[in-house]
Amino acid sequence: MNKDSDKLKWFILIAVILATFICFIPSLNNQFTTWDDDSYITQNPYITSFSTANIKALCTKEFVGNWQPLTMLTYAWNYSTSKLNPGAYFLTNLILHLLNVCLVFFLALSLLENMVKKGYSVIKGKYVFAGLCALWFGIHPMHVESVAWVSERKDVLYTFFYLVSLLFYMRFTEEKKPKWMLYVFASFFLSCLSKPMAVVLPLSLLAIDILLKRKIELKLFTEKLSLFLLSLIMGGLAFYEQQHGGAVTSFRALTIGERIMFPAYGFIMYCLKFVLPINLSSYYPYPDLTGPPLPAIFFIAPFIAIALLAIPIYRAYKKGESNFRLTVFGIGFYLANIVFVLQFISVGKTIMADRYSYVSYFGLFFIVLYLSFTLIEKKNSFSMPVQFALLGVTLLFSIACYSRTKVWHNTETLWRDVANKYPLRVGEAYESLGNYYAATGDLDSAYTNYKVLSTIYFKDPYVFDRLGNIYLQKQYYEQALASFSKSLEIDSNYYFSIVDRANVYARLTKFNLALVDYNHACRINPADEKVLLKKGTVEMNMGDMKAALIDFNKTLAINPSNITCMYVLSIAYKKNMDYMNALAYAIKAKNAGYNVSDEYINGLTEALHSKKSLDNKLGM
């Protein structure tokens, strides 16, 4: 390799890294969202220090239905250096993505160089080819989700080790030294610890074997035996975690036909969005299975999917071995890395997700670019049109990537985009927006979104309970009561609505009605100290001091440190003219940190002395 050629390689790589970085600059100003970021980061106590207990939890517990210890440790590292500054987390994601861009560059280059040794045509502009392959990987709009969503750290991290493993395997195919397979196994293991989706790596290696014209024999599989075993173990563990977490839909929930149509539909949508990445969404809902018949696209999707696979492979077969192997590699790599997320086994609530294209699209990038560069070099009449097409696609990808990155700015921009793309179809969008606006004090917007949500999930008691709480914040008490009652019409034992309605009745001094709900709540959960305290307060306001004292004492038995209960118990004893216990609990509450006035304590002391004097006079 001459110096000029070496300079060109590094110039192209640096240019690709810089272009990718520019497209993702908006992500550095993004905020945490309420979609999984709370479970992984903002409300995760295990990332707040590297204590032995926390490290054990991060390495053994599942988070959001996934076991990904290495990813969780990176969040802990982020917290140790930046606490909850979101910019640091997004920068880490972006750096990992840029490293992956570099690895894709070298992987594409390595494949090209090895293909020449196996009799493939020489690609003269191999550095430009590798650079364009890496750039498309870096800026394809479908890849934004993996980078601009902090919770998808697992995607960029597992891909890093995945690509390293592929590069080690390339060295193994060249040198046949066992040490390279050891490195492949080690990096594969780290990839699996980052995200279980890495388990398909052995299939990607077989795709490379086909491309490099390795002889299909038993040795090809036995050399990968340890990889297949690890894949089986990690894959089984991942399925168990997903199933245990409730993410796997029961086989009885979908018909056999639906289990064929939906994966086929997802497959063709991934293909379509590879070429034309428009109408992207962070949430692609399943069609409504309870309403009108499914759209025709779902019925013809299996036939389109078969055509998308069969036609290119058949045409390539007709053109010779090299074309056939190239096509099988590209499609095989793509299929291997997406097949387990095509919803044959329904996992999650969406029919597809942008992030699943992150690794898989490399196979398609490679085919398209190889055929394009071959066309440019062999047919002069096509050279300029193809080059302009590649340039145009690159510009469109970059503009769409930059724009898509902004969608992930915060909870509002994220879910507003989903609601606009799928109006009245994705309840999670309106719920998240409602919670976001309620938390920021925009109660009118919160109400609007929850009102929409109540038309989508009209049989969900949670929805009407949340709507009631928004009414409560707006101090519309009658509307709040109506919402809580609607929730309880759906489920008479929905605990939160029982307690919420009781609280409103108590606030409106409708103590009899409040007591009925509090008693109902106590039958469901007799150990809820907050409900017991409120029930006792209602009983005290109704003049039933005996019942109030029983509930206050139950509360303290559950939580002896409840200083509010200590004070209220003092008031109850005072009303019952038991000044000794009233004084004792007042002093106990004050000593524990409750703001008990000296005037109140002095009054109890005087009342106790007066009572004792009166008792002495009466000879009691």
Secondary structure, DSSP 4 states (H G I P E B T S, - for coil): --HHHHHHHHHHHHHHHHHHHHHTGGGGG----SSSHIIIIIT-GGGS---HHHHHHHHHS-BTTB--HHHHHHHHHHHHHHTT-HHHHHHHHHHHHHHHHHHHHHHHHHHHHHHHHTTPPP-TTHHHHHHHHHHHHHH-GGGHHHHH-GGGHHHHHHHHHHHHHHHHHHHHHHH--HHHHHHHHHHHHHHHHH-GGGGGHHHHHHHHHHHTT---SHHHHHTTHHHHHHHHHHHHHHHHHHHHTT-BPPGGGS-HHHHHHHHHHHHHHHHHHHH---S--S-EEPP-SSSSPPPHHHHHHHHHHHHHHHHHHHHHHHT-HHHHHHHHHHHHHHHHTTGGGSSSS-BSSEEE-GGGHHHHHHHHHHHHHHHHHHHHHH-HHHHHHHHHHHHHHHHHHHHHHHHHHHHTSSHHHHHHHHHHHSTTT-HHHHHHHHHHHHHTT-HHHHHHHHHHHHHHSTT-HHHHHHHHHHHHHTT-HHHHHHHHHHHHHH-TT-HHHHHHHHHHHHHTT-HHHHHHHHHHHHHH-TT-HHHHHHHHHHHHHTT-HHHHHHHHHHHHHH-TT-HHHHHHHHHHHHHTT-HHHHHHHHHHHHHTT----HHHHHHHHHHHHHHHHHHHHTT-
